[in-house]
Amino acid sequence: MEVTKMKEFIKEVIKNMPSDWLNLTTHRLDIYNEELAKVQFLGQFENLANDNISDTSALSELPTAYDYIRLGHPLSCILEWAIANINTISPDEVISFLSKTAPILSILRTNLLTHKNTLIAYTGELPSSFDAEILRTVYGYTFELQQVDHPSNILDFDGSTIFVSHQDKFSAEKVISNIDFYINIHSGLGSVLLVNGADNKDFISDIQHFRRRETVAMTPANCLNALKSFINQPIADNKKTNSAENKSQVIDLIREVSGTITTPLVASSGLSVQYAIMMGLVHYAAENYKGKEIKIVVPPNCYGGTNDQARRVAACNDAIEIVDLPVDGDNDMVQSIDKVLEQIAKEDAIPYIIAEIPTNPRVEVPDLKKLRAVLSAKRNTSNGDDAIEPVFILDQTFCPNVHFLGDDDILSSVRTISFSSGSKFPSGGKCTAGYCIANKKGDTLMDKIALHLELCDNEATDLQYEILAQQMPSMKKRIQDAYANTREFVAFISETLPTAKINFVSEKLAKEGFTPSVFSLDLPAKGDTAEEREAYKRELNHRLIHLMITEIPEESKYCVSYGQLKGCYWTIPATSTQGTTKEDDKDYIARVSLSPNMDVERHKEVFTKFVESM
């Protein structure tokens, strides 16, 4: 498309775009094809551009670009499409990041696994957070650095050549054939990576996956400013003048909700903070337990991002091994941890345990006194020496209000780091920022975690801090109200369809503080064989969700969200949140998430209609 015409179209799109493009963190799965992420959206968007159609209704009907904005979203796709157009390359060869260092790391990771050399050439200075020594010693990356006055001064190199520059404007590159990747850093917005040449197309999926798991796409607010800059419109100042005040308030709010006085860290997403935890602990182990193996203990059916990221960390280091931790259904978390820790102790290895409480999607809570006893137990190596005590990494996304970390709380004697996804209850679905905080015993680990959060340039933005400062004060009340709606709906389903199996917390657990607003629904199956019953149940799941989102479109969404301000969200974990989980560990059940603001009676009516149709 001719550049002037494209800019005029983008101007109209910005004026008419649906508000959801800027304000939602999760998008609809019923109009989303994961295999065609970005491609399907841009294909239909380009058709609108060619026909010069930019009204809000037409834009609203476009398919979902990505299900989470941390992976990408309509505005990031349009920005990448525009940059691709002016550079006469394909949009899949342009990838935007909020982080300034992550695009470099994404290429280094791929080359580590394929044993390929990397040259990082740059003008001016590399991002201040780029730490070459740590990237070589902790991450295992191999690369050379070269400062140049101009990209034409870069000599041919046996491997991948990255050229990093700081740019004020979005403009066409003067492409040089011996540069494989252009990384343009845009102050206050993030960075944009351009893949140059057919020989480097194989990198694209790996770079996208890095953006998916270890960092985030350029945020909608920053992409909007980037697009405005691209069409020479004035941009909003996303850097808030009261950012220090917002940050201080968020830190105090996290301490309050967590019940501890240590200092938290706030990242661009839950997975961003989890990556900092992982790499910080790897760094800590390298300095304090030289020569010992690391065992990352992960439930095989937990949230797919957690599962996948842990395995990606292990894939880059021969001294790290993943150990499966069965926690759901017929498996008891405490017994599984006890068994795993005994084996790791015998091997004199370092145990890092990641677990969700309550579990996802079965919403189970272990016996916490027994959990503390197992995690605190003194163990010995096969030689009789004291074993290394574990670090418990607790995903509290479902119940961020439960106190585990204070001096008088259940895990005070265990080295514990708690983290939560901020796109859930902390922000009510208004931003993706996540956070972590340690108890006093685990606080010695936080310096290393902070170091790696900074290295990856994954701290929350000023706007994200502002949103958390606005939303977190009402979080406890929203959690209670959403729980009340969920308890009411669960009770109704139990009475209306008693043959269904519902996974939800007991009244006793709720009195102890576990008040999630999510439950899983195992619908009754029919058939003569296990295969027939499973197929029937899966079809029934889809029928229920379809009925809910069509009968109550203003509230019920086929979406992976949780903790939103309003509405009801339905998903099937096996096809969404457990996307990279091994097939045998997936749960083909319906997961339902309720909010504090929704019409529960209307949902009861439609559920009754579903039961009558069975």
C-alpha positions in Angstrom: 0.0 0.0 0.0 1.3 3.5 -0.9 2.7 5.2 2.3 0.6 8.3 2.2 -2.6 6.4 1.7 -1.6 4.0 4.5 -1.0 6.9 6.9 -4.4 8.4 6.1 -6.1 5.1 6.8 -4.2 4.6 10.1 -5.4 8.1 11.1 -9.0 7.1 10.6 -8.5 3.8 12.4 -7.0 5.6 15.5 -10.1 7.9 15.5 -12.6 5.0 15.2 -10.9 2.1 16.9 -13.0 0.1 19.5 -12.2 1.0 23.1 -11.3 -2.6 23.8 -8.2 -2.3 21.7 -6.7 0.0 24.2 -8.3 -1.2 27.5 -8.7 -5.0 27.5 -6.0 -7.4 28.5 -7.7 -10.5 27.2 -9.7 -11.1 24.1 -12.4 -13.5 22.8 -11.4 -17.1 22.0 -14.6 -17.8 19.9 -13.1 -15.6 17.1 -9.5 -16.6 17.6 -7.4 -19.1 15.7 -4.1 -19.5 17.6 -2.3 -21.0 14.5 -3.2 -17.8 12.6 -2.4 -15.3 15.4 -1.7 -11.9 13.9 -2.1 -13.3 10.4 -5.9 -13.6 10.3 -6.4 -10.3 12.0 -4.0 -8.5 9.6 -5.4 -10.3 6.5 -8.9 -8.9 7.2 -7.5 -5.6 8.4 -5.7 -5.1 5.1 -8.9 -5.9 3.2 -10.5 -3.0 5.1 -7.5 -0.8 4.3 -7.7 -1.6 0.6 -11.5 -0.8 0.6 -10.9 2.3 2.8 -13.3 1.0 5.5 -12.4 2.2 9.0 -15.7 2.6 10.9 -15.9 1.3 14.4 -18.4 -1.5 13.6 -16.1 -3.0 10.9 -13.0 -2.8 13.1 -15.0 -4.5 15.9 -15.8 -7.5 13.8 -12.1 -8.3 13.1 -11.0 -11.6 14.5 -8.9 -11.7 17.7 -5.3 -11.0 17.0 -3.9 -12.7 20.1 -5.8 -13.9 23.2 -3.6 -11.9 25.6 -2.2 -8.4 25.0 1.1 -9.4 26.5 1.5 -11.6 23.4 0.3 -9.0 21.0 -2.9 -7.1 20.2 -4.6 -5.2 17.4 -2.5 -2.0 17.9 0.8 -3.9 18.0 -0.2 -5.8 14.8 -1.1 -2.5 13.0 2.1 -0.9 14.1 4.1 -3.9 12.8 2.1 -3.9 9.6 2.8 -0.2 9.0 6.5 -0.6 9.6 6.6 -3.7 7.4 4.9 -1.6 4.6 7.4 1.2 4.6 10.2 -1.4 4.6 8.6 -3.5 1.9 8.8 -6.7 4.0 6.2 -9.0 5.4 4.5 -8.1 8.7 5.6 -11.3 10.3 9.2 -10.0 10.0 8.4 -7.1 12.3 8.0 -7.8 16.1 7.5 -5.1 18.7 8.6 -5.3 22.3 8.0 -3.2 25.4 11.5 -4.2 26.6 14.6 -2.7 25.0 16.8 -5.8 25.7 14.4 -8.7 25.1 14.6 -8.7 21.3 18.4 -9.1 21.6 18.0 -11.9 24.2 15.4 -13.7 22.0 18.0 -14.1 19.2 20.8 -15.0 21.6 18.6 -17.8 23.1 17.9 -19.3 19.6 21.6 -19.2 18.7 22.6 -20.8 22.0 20.4 -23.8 21.2 21.6 -24.0 17.6 25.3 -23.4 18.5 25.5 -20.3 16.3 27.7 -17.3 16.9 26.2 -13.8 17.3 27.6 -10.3 16.7 25.8 -7.4 18.4 26.8 -4.2 16.6 25.4 -0.9 17.9 25.6 2.8 17.5 25.8 5.0 20.6 25.2 2.9 23.6 23.5 -0.4 24.3 20.5 -0.3 26.7 21.8 0.5 30.2 20.3 -2.8 31.5 22.3 -4.9 29.0 24.9 -6.8 31.2 27.2 -8.7 28.9 29.0 -10.6 31.8 25.8 -11.9 33.3 24.4 -12.9 29.9 27.5 -14.9 29.3 28.0 -16.5 32.7 24.3 -17.0 33.9 22.4 -17.3 30.6 25.2 -19.1 28.8 24.9 -16.8 25.7 27.9 -16.4 23.4 28.3 -13.2 21.5 30.7 -10.5 20.4 30.1 -6.7 20.8 31.1 -4.0 18.3 30.4 -0.3 18.5 30.1 1.3 15.1 29.5 4.8 13.7 27.3 3.5 10.9 25.9 0.0 10.0 27.9 0.1 6.8 31.0 -0.3 9.0 29.9 -3.8 10.1 32.1 -6.5 8.6 30.9 -9.9 7.5 30.5 -12.3 10.4 30.3 -16.0 10.6 26.9 -16.2 12.4 24.0 -13.8 13.1 24.6 -10.1 13.0 22.3 -7.8 15.1 22.4 -4.1 14.6 21.0 -2.0 17.5 20.2 1.7 17.2 18.2 4.3 18.9 15.6 6.0 16.7 13.3 9.0 17.2 11.1 8.3 14.2 9.7 5.2 12.5 11.2 5.3 9.0 12.4 2.9 6.3 15.7 1.1 6.9 18.5 1.2 4.4 18.9 -2.5 4.5 22.4 -4.0 4.3 22.6 -7.6 3.3 25.1 -8.7 6.0 22.8 -7.5 8.9 20.4 -10.2 9.9 18.4 -8.3 12.5 17.7 -4.6 13.0 16.6 -3.7 16.5 15.4 -0.1 16.8 14.9 1.3 20.3 12.3 4.0 20.7 12.7 6.0 23.9 9.6 5.7 26.2 7.9 3.2 23.9 10.0 0.0 23.6 11.7 -1.5 20.6 11.0 -3.0 17.2 12.8 -5.9 15.7 13.1 -6.4 11.9 14.1 -9.7 10.5 16.2 -9.3 7.3 16.4 -11.9 4.6 14.8 -15.3 3.8 17.7 -17.1 5.6 16.5 -15.7 8.9 12.8 -16.5 8.6 13.3 -19.6 10.8 14.0 -17.3 13.7 10.6 -15.6 13.6 8.6 -18.3 15.6 11.4 -18.5 18.2 11.4 -14.7 18.7 7.6 -14.6 18.9 7.7 -17.4 21.5 10.3 -15.5 23.6 7.9 -12.5 23.5 5.1 -14.8 24.5 6.9 -16.4 27.5 9.7 -14.1 28.8 8.5 -10.6 28.2 5.6 -8.7 26.6 4.6 -7.0 23.4 4.8 -3.2 23.2 1.7 -2.2 25.3 -1.5 -0.8 23.6 -0.9 2.6 25.1 2.7 2.7 23.7 1.6 1.3 20.4 -1.0 4.0 20.1 1.7 6.6 20.7 4.0 4.9 18.2 1.2 5.0 15.5 0.5 8.6 16.3 4.2 9.4 15.9 4.2 7.4 12.6 1.5 9.6 11.2 2.9 12.8 12.7 0.2 13.3 15.3 1.0 14.6 18.9 1.4 11.8 21.3 0.2 11.4 24.9 2.8 11.4 27.7 2.6 7.9 29.2 5.3 8.8 31.6 3.3 10.0 34.6 4.6 12.9 36.7 3.4 11.2 39.9 5.1 7.9 38.9 7.2 7.7 42.1 4.1 8.2 44.2 2.2 5.5 42.3 5.1 3.1 42.7 5.4 3.7 46.4 1.6 3.2 46.8 1.7 -0.1 44.8 4.6 -1.4 46.9 2.6 -0.6 50.1 -0.5 -2.2 48.7 1.3 -5.4 47.8 2.8 -5.6 51.3 -0.6 -5.1 52.8 -2.3 -7.8 50.7 0.6 -10.2 51.2 1.0 -9.7 54.9 4.7 -9.1 54.9 7.0 -6.0 55.1 9.6 -7.0 52.5 10.0 -5.1 49.2 8.1 -6.5 46.2 9.0 -6.2 42.5 6.5 -5.2 39.8 7.0 -6.4 36.3 5.3 -5.9 32.9 3.4 -9.2 33.3 3.1 -12.3 35.6 5.4 -14.3 33.3 7.9 -11.4 33.1 8.2 -11.5 36.9 8.3 -15.3 36.9 11.2 -15.2 34.4 13.1 -12.8 36.7 12.4 -15.3 39.6 13.7 -18.2 37.5 16.9 -16.5 36.3 17.5 -14.8 39.6 17.4 -18.2 41.3 19.7 -19.7 38.7 22.1 -16.9 39.3 21.9 -17.4 43.1 22.5 -21.1 42.7 25.6 -20.4 40.5 27.1 -18.2 43.2 26.1 -20.2 46.3 25.9 -23.8 45.3 28.7 -24.1 42.7 28.7 -27.3 40.7 25.3 -28.5 41.9 22.4 -29.4 39.7 19.1 -27.4 39.8 15.8 -29.2 39.9 12.8 -27.1 38.9 9.8 -28.9 40.3 6.6 -28.0 38.3 3.1 -29.5 38.2 2.7 -30.9 34.7 -0.8 -29.6 34.3 -0.4 -26.1 35.7 -0.8 -22.9 33.7 0.8 -23.5 30.3 2.9 -20.3 30.5 4.5 -21.4 33.8 5.0 -24.9 32.6 6.5 -23.9 29.3 8.7 -21.2 30.6 10.3 -23.4 33.3 11.1 -26.0 30.6 12.5 -23.2 28.3 14.9 -22.2 31.1 16.0 -25.8 31.6 16.6 -26.2 27.9 19.3 -23.5 28.0 21.3 -25.1 30.8 22.6 -28.6 31.2 22.7 -28.2 34.9 18.9 -27.7 35.2 16.3 -30.5 35.1 12.5 -30.3 35.2 10.9 -32.6 37.7 7.1 -33.2 37.4 5.0 -32.6 40.5 1.5 -34.3 40.3 -0.9 -32.1 42.4 -4.4 -32.5 41.1 -7.2 -35.0 41.2 -6.0 -38.3 42.7 -2.6 -36.8 43.4 -1.9 -35.1 46.7 0.4 -32.0 46.5 2.0 -32.7 49.9 2.8 -36.3 49.3 4.2 -35.5 45.8 6.4 -32.7 47.2 7.7 -35.0 50.0 8.6 -37.7 47.5 10.3 -35.3 45.1 12.3 -33.5 47.8 13.5 -36.8 49.2 14.9 -37.8 45.8 16.4 -34.4 45.2 18.1 -34.4 48.6 19.7 -37.8 47.9 21.1 -36.3 44.7 22.4 -33.2 46.6 20.7 -31.0 44.1 18.9 -27.6 44.5 15.1 -27.8 44.7 13.0 -24.9 43.3 9.3 -25.7 43.5 6.6 -23.8 41.6 3.0 -24.4 42.6 -0.4 -22.8 42.4 -2.6 -22.6 45.4 -5.4 -23.1 44.8 -4.5 -25.3 41.8 -5.6 -24.6 38.3 -8.0 -25.8 37.0 -9.2 -28.1 39.8 -9.2 -25.4 42.5 -7.7 -27.6 45.1 -5.9 -26.4 48.3 -3.5 -28.8 50.1 -3.3 -29.3 53.8 -1.2 -26.3 54.6 0.2 -27.5 57.9 1.3 -30.7 56.2 2.7 -28.6 53.3 4.8 -26.5 55.8 6.1 -29.6 57.5 7.2 -31.2 54.3 8.8 -28.1 53.0 10.6 -27.4 56.3 11.7 -31.0 56.9 15.5 -31.5 57.4 16.8 -33.9 54.8 20.1 -35.5 54.0 22.1 -36.3 50.9 23.1 -39.9 50.1 26.4 -39.1 51.9 24.6 -38.0 55.0 25.2 -34.3 54.6 22.5 -31.7 55.1 20.4 -31.3 51.9 19.8 -27.9 50.4 16.5 -26.4 51.6 13.9 -25.8 48.9 12.6 -22.5 47.6 8.9 -22.5 47.3 7.6 -20.3 44.4 3.9 -19.8 45.0 1.5 -18.6 42.3 -1.2 -16.8 44.2 -3.1 -15.6 41.2 -6.4 -17.3 42.2 -6.2 -16.0 45.8 -3.8 -13.1 46.1 -5.4 -12.0 49.4 -4.4 -15.0 51.4 -1.5 -14.4 53.8 1.2 -17.0 53.5 4.3 -14.9 54.1 4.0 -12.9 57.4 5.9 -13.8 60.5 2.9 -15.7 61.9 1.7 -17.1 58.6 1.8 -20.8 57.5 5.0 -20.5 55.3 7.1 -18.2 57.4 9.6 -21.0 58.1 10.0 -21.8 54.4 12.0 -19.8 51.9 9.0 -18.6 49.9 8.4 -16.2 47.0 4.8 -15.4 46.1 3.8 -14.0 42.7 0.5 -13.0 41.1 -0.6 -12.0 37.6 -1.7 -8.4 37.7 -4.1 -8.7 34.8 -6.4 -10.6 37.2 -7.6 -9.2 40.5 -4.9 -6.6 41.1 -5.9 -4.6 38.1 -9.3 -6.0 37.4 -8.2 -6.8 33.8 -7.0 -3.3 33.0 -3.2 -4.0 32.7 -0.9 -7.0 32.6 1.6 -6.0 35.3 2.5 -8.8 37.7 4.4 -8.7 41.0 6.3 -10.9 43.4 7.2 -10.6 47.1 9.2 -12.8 49.5 8.8 -13.7 53.1 11.7 -12.7 55.4 13.4 -16.0 54.9 13.3 -15.7 51.2 14.1 -12.0 51.0 17.9 -12.7 50.5 16.9 -14.0 47.0 15.2 -10.8 45.9 18.3 -8.8 44.9 19.2 -11.4 42.3 15.6 -11.4 41.0 15.6 -7.6 40.8 18.8 -7.8 38.9 17.3 -10.0 36.2 14.1 -8.1 36.0 16.2 -5.0 35.2 18.4 -6.9 32.8 15.4 -8.1 30.8 14.0 -4.5 31.0 10.7 -6.0 32.2 9.7 -3.7 35.0 6.1 -2.4 34.9 5.5 0.9 33.1 4.4 4.1 34.7 0.9 3.6 33.3 0.8 0.1 34.7 1.8 1.3 38.2 -0.9 4.0 37.9 -3.6 1.4 37.1 -2.5 -0.8 40.0 -2.5 2.1 42.4 -6.1 2.9 41.3 -7.4 -0.7 41.4 -5.6 -2.5 44.2 -7.3 -0.6 47.1 -10.7 -2.2 46.1 -9.2 -5.7 45.4 -10.2 -7.4 48.7 -13.8 -6.2 48.3 -14.0 -7.3 44.7 -12.6 -10.7 45.7 -15.3 -11.2 48.3 -18.1 -10.1 46.0 -16.9 -12.3 43.2 -16.6 -15.2 45.5 -20.2 -14.7 46.7 -21.5 -14.8 43.1 -19.5 -17.9 42.5 -20.7 -19.7 45.6 -24.3 -18.9 44.6 -23.8 -20.1 41.0 -22.0 -23.3 42.1 -24.8 -24.1 44.6 -27.4 -23.6 41.8 -25.5 -25.9 39.4 -25.2 -28.6 42.1 -28.9 -28.5 42.6 -29.9 -28.2 38.9 -27.4 -30.8 37.6 -26.3 -33.0 40.5 -24.6 -35.5 38.2 -22.0 -32.9 37.2 -18.7 -32.8 39.1 -17.8 -29.3 40.4 -14.3 -28.5 41.6 -14.5 -25.6 44.0 -13.3 -24.7 47.5 -15.3 -26.0 50.4 -17.1 -23.7 52.9 -14.4 -24.6 55.4 -11.6 -23.5 53.2 -13.5 -20.3 52.4 -13.7 -19.5 56.1 -9.9 -19.9 56.2 -9.6 -17.2 53.6 -9.6 -19.1 50.3 -12.3 -17.3 48.3 -11.5 -17.8 44.6 -14.1 -16.9 42.1 -13.3 -19.7 39.7 -14.6 -23.2 39.5 -14.2 -26.1 37.1 -17.2 -28.1 35.8 -16.9 -31.7 34.8 -20.1 -32.4 32.9 -21.8 -35.8 33.0 -20.7 -38.0 30.1 -22.5 -40.6 28.0 -21.2 -43.5 26.0 -20.2 -47.2 26.1 -16.5 -46.6 26.0 -14.1 -44.2 27.7 -13.4 -42.6 24.3 -17.1 -42.1 23.6 -17.7 -40.6 27.1 -14.7 -38.2 26.7 -15.8 -37.1 23.3 -19.4 -36.5 24.5 -18.2 -34.5 27.5 -15.9 -32.3 25.2 -18.8 -31.6 22.9 -21.0 -30.8 25.8 -18.4 -28.3 27.1 -18.5 -26.4 23.8 -22.3 -26.5 23.7 -22.6 -25.0 27.1 -20.1 -22.2 26.4 -21.7 -21.4 23.1 -25.1 -21.1 24.7 -23.8 -18.8 27.4 -21.9 -16.4 25.2 -24.7 -16.2 22.6 -27.6 -15.8 25.2 -25.7 -13.3 27.4 -23.2 -11.7 25.0 -23.0 -8.5 27.1 -21.6 -10.5 30.1 -20.5 -14.0 29.2 -17.3 -14.3 27.2 -15.4 -17.3 25.8 -12.1 -16.0 27.3 -9.3 -17.1 29.6 -9.7 -14.2 32.0 -10.1 -14.1 35.8 -10.6 -11.4 38.3 -12.1 -8.9 35.8 -14.3 -6.0 37.0 -17.5 -7.4 35.4 -19.0 -10.3 33.4 -18.4 -14.1 33.4 -15.6 -15.9 31.6 -15.6 -19.4 30.2 -12.7 -21.5 28.9 -11.5 -25.0 28.4 -8.0 -25.1 30.0 -6.8 -27.9 27.7 -7.3 -25.6 24.7 -6.2 -22.3 26.2 -4.3 -21.9 29.5 -2.7 -25.4 29.2 -1.7 -24.8 25.6 1.8 -26.3 25.8 1.1 -28.9 28.5 1.6 -32.5 27.6 -1.6 -34.0 26.1 -2.0 -36.6 28.8 -1.9 -33.9 31.5 -4.5 -31.6 30.0 -8.0 -31.0 31.5 -10.8 -31.0 29.0 -13.3 -29.5 31.4 -15.0 -26.1 31.5 -13.4 -23.5 33.7 -15.7 -20.7 34.8 -14.6 -17.3 36.3 -17.1 -14.9 37.8 -16.8 -11.3 38.6 -18.2 -9.1 41.4 -20.5 -7.3 38.9 -22.7 -9.6 36.9 -26.3 -10.9 36.5 -26.1 -14.2 38.3 -29.9 -14.8 37.9 -29.6 -14.5 34.2 -26.8 -17.0 34.1 -28.9 -19.4 36.2 -31.7 -19.1 33.6 -29.5 -19.9 30.7 -27.8 -22.8 32.6 -31.3 -24.2 33.2 -32.0 -24.0 29.5 -28.8 -25.9 28.8 -29.7 -28.7 31.3 -33.2 -29.0 29.7 -31.5 -29.4 26.3 -29.3 -32.3 27.4 
